[in-house]
């Protein structure tokens, strides 16, 4: 447990963030926002036992969680409320199911952007609905730091937030909004310089679509802005730049010859992560992906012509897919692996609360799908956590349907 102490007293003496492997980035952003505006003791706890060391008076416990954490969160909140703690929550699951989250025992819930809302709460705001609205009241990214230098909390810098698409399996448009907001180049560079001063010399970025940075529509590359951004990032003293790889990726329709040639000048990788999701145009249409199989191949060809290859995301186990859809995906994968040296990152369909496809229930892989994926993995052409995701999908179904 780390102590983030400090300077002025809002309505509470201390806030404790319950940290797990899924929420490190979101907690860092919230801590950074609080430190930039308020003086309050800030702690992080890696277990409920850590939290119980603190008095209930003057303490608020904050959770940021996904649907996959629901069982743990539910049991811990029951214990904390039984002890008399004030407990609040935000994150993807909360934004999708706010009323159900309140029924778990939380005192207040936070939807969408959390930076401004949590500061309002700590300053004494208490809406009658017990819901803080960060959806209609979106924040400007430059108003809040992407890292917390004071507490030495570093992470990839979030350069864009929001997604103009409405992919049926994704919570991002609801959580972050459909209007894409971009952090300014000067602001990004300022914090990258601060990170380098603390020996954090590898530059990575958080964005739904790296090549959509500073784009008016979030898709068509603003090549001049990307060039300027990466040039100035390089000048901060970073030793490596990763742009269009984890923890972000690139939409296939954003990959152009011009933008690849610019990015190639600066980055320290020869691949990009691309979301294809299926090799069937029927499935792509059903999941509202917004591009075709042909557009994916066009992107891969552009990459290959510029000395890059792709790690391509595919989702398996859609409840509404036919064997023909699956076979089209297999054939497409076999083609891009051979022709473009692509690698495959496999996922099992996991319907999440608040998404258009939630009603279809969890994905289950057929035996012939497992065999195909296993063969690719044996050849070193595939990675991913499709087996674990199949179990997680069932877990989400169990807990969300029960709480509904």
Buried (B, 14 or more C-beta within 10 A) or exposed (E): EBEBBBEEEBBBBBBBBBBBEBBBBBBBBBBBBBBBBBEBBBBBBEEBEBBBEBEEEBBBBBBBBBBBBBEBBBEBBEEBBEEEBBBBBBBBBBBBBBEBBBEBBBBBBBBBBBBBBBBBBBEEEEEEEBBBBBBEEBBEBBEBBBBBBBBEBBBBBBBBBBBBBBBBBBBBBBBBBEEBBBBBBEBBBBBBBBBBEEEBEEBBBBBBBBBBBBBEEBBBBBBEBBBBBBBBBBEBEBEEBBBBBEBBBBBBBBBBEEBBEBBEEBBEBEBBBBBBBBBBBBBBEBBBBBBBBEBBBBBBBBBBEBEBBBBBBBBBBBEEBEEEBBBBBBEBBBBBBEEBBBBBBBBBBBBBBBBBBBEBBBBBBEEEBBEBBEEBBEEEBBEBEBEEBBEBBBBBBEBBEEBE
